[in-house]
Amino acid sequence: MSPPRPVPRFGGTSTALPLDARIMAVPFLPVVSLTVLTLVVTGVFACRRGRSTGAEGSPLPRAPLVLGHIEVVAAPEGDGRVALDTEALAQVIAARLRASGLLRASPPSDAAAGPEGVEGGTAEVRVFARVTAEVIEVPPKAKVRVSAALQLDTRPSDVPGALAEQLAGSGEGELVTAAARADRSAAAERIAERTVSDLLDAYLGRARLEIASADELHALLARDNPLREEAIRQVGVRQLRSETPRLLELLRDDSEAVRDAALGALLAMREPRAVHALTQSRSMKDRREMRKILDALATLGGAEALDYLSFVAEGHSDEEIRTMAAEARDRLMRHLDAGR
């Protein structure tokens, strides 16, 4: 897969943080009332490399990753935009990456035995970020809005476990104190640091699931949490069949995203028990849900799936659903004929 498209650059201040830069603790001072942090992640896990699994559903060893070049560019001050400390933001990015557990502080002592084509046995993660902060005033109120875009890239790009993602997020906070209104740059800096931290933490939490243990994944499936959908996908990737009963239960979850993730995992494992669970669905009149169910049954196959598809194709009251079922039945029949 080709590397991510470079994040566009623009004029303004910038900082390039070298590998051995000192990591500073950056406090989040209560100079603003932080409101909604909206994180929009684009292309997350779009380039998943080295996704094969080892014995008993465990991930294969990953290439040791070390932190490389970090460059932060801030939009120039003016037209409502506020200056930002790009060096401090680069330090925040470095700190969050190193705290994730996905990177090594330095190359391992046995680095010479690393993946083929990786100098010293390690791969280097590099980051480019662009951040904009602006003050929006609607008297008597004022707030700071921050937009951040990050690109993570690994060199070499084809090592197992390489990070290659584009992330985007925004955050805003109301300037509620006299100190915050007097020093808008400081307030904007705090919101920018928080936005970048939350954006990275959300992504890195999901990326860490690629090296999580089977027990950790099991615990995440058992309760509602922000990492649940990715944990379900990891179960499918690793073929953890011991989680099949839980996945079958999740096909009835109230969340469509959870249901879809569970169905995807069961399809990845070609789990025949999913057929009966899908035929018991109460979504007979929901065209979107029925399309997913019918397509899944055509993929899983078997006599029960064929009977259900024929039943829906011939007897459903909705013509569109009858057509979808007939098409799915025909696909299944062609697959059965090809296997004879």
HUKAJO-V206619 format. One record per residue. N is the residue number from 0. RES is the residue in one letter. PSI is psi in whole degrees, -180 to 180 (none if undefined). Layout:
BEGIN
N,RES,PSI + N,RES,PSI
END
This chain:
BEGIN
0,M,141 + 1,S,153 + 2,P,161 + 3,P,151 + 4,R,133 + 5,P,143 + 6,V,130 + 7,P,144 + 8,R,158 + 9,F,169 + 10,G,161 + 11,G,-172 + 12,T,151 + 13,S,157 + 14,T,132 + 15,A,119 + 16,L,119 + 17,P,171 + 18,L,-38 + 19,D,22 + 20,A,148 + 21,R,135 + 22,I,125 + 23,M,143 + 24,A,126 + 25,V,106 + 26,P,152 + 27,F,98 + 28,L,144 + 29,P,56 + 30,V,-11 + 31,V,162 + 32,S,105 + 33,L,127 + 34,T,-130 + 35,V,134 + 36,L,112 + 37,T,119 + 38,L,119 + 39,V,114 + 40,V,123 + 41,T,130 + 42,G,19 + 43,V,129 + 44,F,22 + 45,A,-27 + 46,C,74 + 47,R,120 + 48,R,150 + 49,G,40 + 50,R,5 + 51,S,158 + 52,T,158 + 53,G,-156 + 54,A,143 + 55,E,39 + 56,G,9 + 57,S,146 + 58,P,150 + 59,L,156 + 60,P,140 + 61,R,157 + 62,A,139 + 63,P,128 + 64,L,136 + 65,V,157 + 66,L,129 + 67,G,-138 + 68,H,133 + 69,I,126 + 70,E,130 + 71,V,129 + 72,V,130 + 73,A,143 + 74,A,146 + 75,P,149 + 76,E,147 + 77,G,158 + 78,D,41 + 79,G,-12 + 80,R,149 + 81,V,140 + 82,A,145 + 83,L,153 + 84,D,98 + 85,T,-30 + 86,E,-43 + 87,A,-39 + 88,L,-38 + 89,A,-37 + 90,Q,-39 + 91,V,-46 + 92,I,-46 + 93,A,-42 + 94,A,-42 + 95,R,-39 + 96,L,-43 + 97,R,-28 + 98,A,-10 + 99,S,-22 + 100,G,0 + 101,L,-17 + 102,L,151 + 103,R,150 + 104,A,-31 + 105,S,163 + 106,P,141 + 107,P,157 + 108,S,-26 + 109,D,32 + 110,A,-26 + 111,A,-21 + 112,A,14 + 113,G,-176 + 114,P,147 + 115,E,135 + 116,G,-3 + 117,V,113 + 118,E,128 + 119,G,7 + 120,G,9 + 121,T,162 + 122,A,149 + 123,E,129 + 124,V,125 + 125,R,152 + 126,V,134 + 127,F,133 + 128,A,144 + 129,R,134 + 130,V,137 + 131,T,134 + 132,A,132 + 133,E,149 + 134,V,130 + 135,I,120 + 136,E,125 + 137,V,86 + 138,P,138 + 139,P,11 + 140,K,157 + 141,A,145 + 142,K,160 + 143,V,133 + 144,R,132 + 145,V,135 + 146,S,136 + 147,A,139 + 148,A,129 + 149,L,141 + 150,Q,122 + 151,L,134 + 152,D,147 + 153,T,139 + 154,R,124 + 155,P,153 + 156,S,-13 + 157,D,17 + 158,V,152 + 159,P,131 + 160,G,11 + 161,A,141 + 162,L,122 + 163,A,87 + 164,E,155 + 165,Q,128 + 166,L,147 + 167,A,143 + 168,G,166 + 169,S,155 + 170,G,156 + 171,E,155 + 172,G,143 + 173,E,138 + 174,L,101 + 175,V,-11 + 176,T,160 + 177,A,-37 + 178,A,-41 + 179,A,-41 + 180,R,-33 + 181,A,-34 + 182,D,77 + 183,R,-30 + 184,S,-43 + 185,A,-42 + 186,A,-44 + 187,A,-38 + 188,E,-45 + 189,R,-43 + 190,I,-38 + 191,A,-44 + 192,E,-41 + 193,R,-42 + 194,T,-48 + 195,V,-42 + 196,S,-47 + 197,D,-37 + 198,L,-47 + 199,L,-43 + 200,D,-39 + 201,A,-44 + 202,Y,-47 + 203,L,-31 + 204,G,-39 + 205,R,-39 + 206,A,-34 + 207,R,-22 + 208,L,-20 + 209,E,-20 + 210,I,8 + 211,A,154 + 212,S,164 + 213,A,-35 + 214,D,-40 + 215,E,-42 + 216,L,-41 + 217,H,-43 + 218,A,-37 + 219,L,-30 + 220,L,-23 + 221,A,-13 + 222,R,160 + 223,D,127 + 224,N,162 + 225,P,-20 + 226,L,4 + 227,R,-46 + 228,E,-42 + 229,E,-35 + 230,A,-40 + 231,I,-44 + 232,R,-38 + 233,Q,-35 + 234,V,-42 + 235,G,-42 + 236,V,-41 + 237,R,-2 + 238,Q,47 + 239,L,84 + 240,R,-17 + 241,S,-18 + 242,E,3 + 243,T,-46 + 244,P,-40 + 245,R,-40 + 246,L,-40 + 247,L,-38 + 248,E,-39 + 249,L,-13 + 250,L,-16 + 251,R,12 + 252,D,153 + 253,D,-26 + 254,S,124 + 255,E,-38 + 256,A,-39 + 257,V,-43 + 258,R,-44 + 259,D,-41 + 260,A,-42 + 261,A,-42 + 262,L,-42 + 263,G,-40 + 264,A,-41 + 265,L,-37 + 266,L,-38 + 267,A,-32 + 268,M,-1 + 269,R,49 + 270,E,112 + 271,P,-26 + 272,R,-17 + 273,A,-24 + 274,V,-51 + 275,H,-42 + 276,A,-39 + 277,L,-34 + 278,T,-14 + 279,Q,8 + 280,S,144 + 281,R,15 + 282,S,36 + 283,M,-25 + 284,K,-3 + 285,D,110 + 286,R,-41 + 287,R,-47 + 288,E,-40 + 289,M,-37 + 290,R,-44 + 291,K,-45 + 292,I,-46 + 293,L,-42 + 294,D,-40 + 295,A,-41 + 296,L,-38 + 297,A,-32 + 298,T,-43 + 299,L,-39 + 300,G,-171 + 301,G,165 + 302,A,-42 + 303,E,-39 + 304,A,-43 + 305,L,-42 + 306,D,-43 + 307,Y,-45 + 308,L,-40 + 309,S,-40 + 310,F,-47 + 311,V,-40 + 312,A,-30 + 313,E,-25 + 314,G,-2 + 315,H,146 + 316,S,-19 + 317,D,119 + 318,E,-39 + 319,E,-41 + 320,I,-37 + 321,R,-42 + 322,T,-44 + 323,M,-42 + 324,A,-40 + 325,A,-41 + 326,E,-42 + 327,A,-41 + 328,R,-41 + 329,D,-39 + 330,R,-42 + 331,L,-41 + 332,M,-42 + 333,R,-38 + 334,H,-40 + 335,L,-41 + 336,D,-39 + 337,A,-25 + 338,G,-5 + 339,R,none
END
